[in-house]
Amino acid sequence: MDGASSETGRGAVPPSAPWLSAEHFCILDTDFNDGADFVRLRRLWEASPGTCISLHYIALCAAPKSSPPPELQALWPLPLPGHHELELNAGALRLTVIFRESPAALRRLKAVCDLILLKEPTLQTAALARLSRFGTAVQSTFQDTETNRALEASGFRLEPAATHIEGTYRVRSKRAKGWVPFSGERHAIVLGAGLAGSAAAASLSRRGWRVSVIEKRAAPALAASGNLTSVISPMLSKDDGVAARLSRASFLTLLQELHRISAGPSSLKWAPCGVLQMARSPKEELLLAETILSLAYPAAFARFLTREEACRHVEQEVPAGGVLFPQGGWVNPPSLCLARMQSAPILLQTGVSVSKLERKDGSWRVFDDSGRPLAEAPVLVLANAFESTRFAQAEHLHFKKVRGQVTHVPASHLPPLGCVLSRDGYLTPPLEGHYSLGATYDFGSEEESLTVECQNVNLARMPLLLEGTSVALDSLLGRVGFRTLTPDRLPVVGAMPDFEAQPAPPGALGTLPRQAGLFTLLGLGSRGVVWSALAGETLAALIEGEAPPLPSDLLEAMDPARFLARKRGLEAPRIPL
Ligand SMILES: Cc1cc2nc3c(=O)[nH]c(=O)nc-3n(C[C@H](O)[C@H](O)[C@H](O)COP(=O)(O)OP(=O)(O)OC[C@H]3O[C@@H](n4cnc5c(N)ncnc54)[C@H](O)[C@@H]3O)c2cc1C
C-alpha cells in the first residue's frame, strides 16, 4: 500500500473529482492515518465541486496512531472511542472521525458511501457492501487476491485498474440500494419548546428545514428544562457499555454546541469549570480508580483524583476522591433553549396546547382542544415529554413522570466553589447569586410546589459534598420539575413505530413498521441537557436521510420501537441499567 502511494504520489485519491455530477457525496476512508488523502480530496473538492454541495468524509482512525494534518489540529477530537463529527467549510464538508474501538466499528457504521478508499486487505467485505449503493467505487492502494475475492463474493465487480494509478484497483458494487433522502416539502412541526424541542428544531433548521414549534406554556423552557443550572458530565462504566458510550458521545456533542454558540453573540450561560464525581464509599472509590485505569482515557477527558488531590483541586475539603471531568461543568438550560431557538429561523407559537394529531393526505395536522387547526406539515416531532402519551399515536410508549426538587442556596451561605461537585446529588457553583443543590427523586408525587421535606433532603446532602458544611435556610428556595423516565433510562429518538400494524416476522428492530412522518425526541430523564444536542442531530439526520452521527447499536438503543420489539420477541438491545 505504501509503495503504491509513494509511486503515484496520490495515495488512494482518485485522479479526477468523482463527485462532479452528485449533489451529496460520501467517502469512506478505511485508514485515515496522517490525513494526507483527506487533505488532497478536500483541495480537489474546493477547486472542482461540480454540483456537489455537501461532502461527507468518514475516516476510520486507529487511535492513537492517527494524527491529524495541521489544518485539523485545532479541531481534532480527543482520542476517545466512538464517532466524532467535525464541521468544515461552513458545514458543507462533514468529517466523521471514528476511533476504532473494535472490528465492529465498520459493521456498526450507518452510511451510504459513493467511494470507499480501501487502505488495507480486509475480509469485512459484507460490511462494505452494506455501506454501498449501485455504482459505489471501492478504490484500493494494494493488490490482494483474498480481498478481491471477498469483494466479488459480497456483490462487487472488479474493473480494470485505472492505468494512471499503479497498483490501484477499482471495484464497483452491483447492488442497487441505499437510503432514500427526504424528498417532500421540508417542513416540520415540533411539539414542545424544552431542551428536546429546541434541539430538534435547531438541528432541522440548520439543515434548511422550515420548523414550526408549538409550546403550550407562555415561553420556552418553563417545564423540566427551566432549572437554574444543570450538570453536564458523561456517565462512566467499566465495560464502557451502551449507556456510557451514548452519554460520552452526547456530552462531547453538547460541548461542541456550547462552544459554537459561545463563539457568536448569545446570552448562553454556562461554565466548563469541571465536574468532580465523588465516590459514595471506599469500595466505589477503588472501582472508579480501576475503571479510569482500565479505560485509559486521556486526562483531558477524565482522570482519577484521590481525596487529597480532589481537595487540592477544589480548594475545599471534600469527603472522597473520585473522577474529574475537566471539560464538564454547568449550563443554564433556559438560556440554551433560547440560543437554539434563535440560532436559525424557527417559527415559535407559545401559549397554544395541541390536543389532537391527524395524518391526512401525506401531512400531519395538529389541532387545539377546540378543534382549531394549528399547523400542518409532512413531518411531526413529538418533543413534549411525558405528555406525548396523551396522543393516540403515542399511547403505547411508557414513561415514568418523576418529580425533582432543586434547592437554591444563597451564595453568602457557602464558600466559593470553582467546579461542580456530584455524589448522590450535586452542587453547582452559583449563578444569579445561588448555588443549585439537588435533586430529589420523588416517585409518584405530583406536587408542583416546593416542600420542606424535599428541601431538607437536599440540605442533608451538603456535608456529603463539602466536608463539614451545613446550611440552614429559613424559607423555601428552589424549583420543582418533572423528569420523563424510560424503563432503560435512555432517550427515545427516531421514527415512531406503528403499534397497530401486524407484527413483522422475527428479525431486527428495523423491520417494524413506522408511522409515516412521525418522530420522537422524548424520554430525556435525568440527563436531558446532556442527551439533547446529539439526540437533535441524530433525529434530524434520520429525517433527512443523512448518515446518522452514531453507530447502529447506539441508534437502536434509542429507537422508539425498542420496547415494542422486545415485547414481540424481535432482536432489540437490552440495556443493563
Ligand atoms: C430536578 C431536575 C434536575 C435535573 N438535573 C439535570 C442535570 O443536572 N443534568 C441534566 O443533563 N439533566 C437534568 N435534568 C433533566 C433535564 O432537565 C430534562 O431531561 C429535560 O429538561 C427534559 O426536556 P424536555 O424538552 O424533554 O421536557 P420539557 O422541558 O418538560 O419540555 C416539554 C415541553 O412540552 C410542552 N408541551 C407538553 N404538552 C404539550 C402540548 N400538548 N402542546 C404543546 N406543548 C406541549 C411543555 O409545556 C414543555 O415545555 C433534571 C431534571 C429535573 C426535573
The ligand as an ORCA input file, in Angstrom:
! r2SCAN-3c Opt
* xyz 0 1
  C     -34.970     18.452     39.210
  C     -34.292     18.110     37.921
  C     -32.913     18.180     37.834
  C     -32.267     17.858     36.631
  N     -30.903     17.952     36.552
  C     -30.288     17.659     35.381
  C     -28.890     17.776     35.253
  O     -28.201     18.183     36.192
  N     -28.311     17.455     34.061
  C     -29.050     17.023     33.008
  O     -28.481     16.724     31.945
  N     -30.385     16.922     33.102
  C     -31.013     17.222     34.252
  N     -32.368     17.106     34.357
  C     -33.110     16.570     33.217
  C     -33.499     17.605     32.193
  O     -33.813     18.819     32.799
  C     -34.687     17.055     31.409
  O     -34.367     15.793     30.899
  C     -35.065     17.955     30.254
  O     -35.328     19.245     30.708
  C     -36.279     17.404     29.522
  O     -36.521     18.234     28.422
  P     -37.812     18.028     27.524
  O     -37.760     19.066     26.479
  O     -37.942     16.616     27.148
  O     -39.030     18.292     28.520
  P     -39.666     19.672     28.988
  O     -38.636     20.668     29.317
  O     -40.635     19.314     30.048
  O     -40.396     20.193     27.690
  C     -41.600     19.650     27.191
  C     -42.418     20.825     26.708
  O     -43.561     20.352     26.011
  C     -44.626     21.245     26.287
  N     -45.877     20.544     25.996
  C     -46.378     19.448     26.615
  N     -47.528     19.073     26.040
  C     -47.777     19.946     25.043
  C     -48.827     20.074     24.099
  N     -49.841     19.219     24.083
  N     -48.773     21.093     23.221
  C     -47.733     21.964     23.226
  N     -46.715     21.881     24.105
  C     -46.731     20.880     24.990
  C     -44.428     21.554     27.771
  O     -45.091     22.736     28.150
  C     -42.923     21.667     27.870
  O     -42.461     22.990     27.701
  C     -33.034     17.446     35.530
  C     -34.424     17.395     35.624
  C     -35.055     17.724     36.801
  C     -36.555     17.673     36.862
*
